[in-house]
Amino acid sequence: MTTRRWAISSGRGTAARVITGIGALFAVIEVVYILMILFSANPANSFFLFVKSLAVPLALFFPGLFKLANVNLEVLVNYGLAAVFWVVVASFIARLVSR
């Protein structure tokens, strides 16, 4: 009987780890985009375009949330909030799944 309960618990734990990993991956994409903007990466580069094509939709409603005079600070704040959002939401959902 304990083996079956352990298997169910293990499945929930695995699902929670997958959800946490996906949220962390989304946050890493946002952070890579922030770093590329801050270090003035070439916007015509195909890798930059690829990361941008992933980061902009993942940022949801955060781009343009705060309008700041410094463009680099604006990207840092808005996309940084998106990264934090993904980590918090993924951990919350993982906690619900693991129960």
Buried (B, 14 or more C-beta within 10 A) or exposed (E): EEEEEEEEEEEBEEBBEEBBEBBBBBBEBBBBBBEBBEEEBEEEEEEBEEBBEBBBEBBEEBBEEEEEEEEEEBBBBBBBBBBEBBBEEBBEBBEEBBE
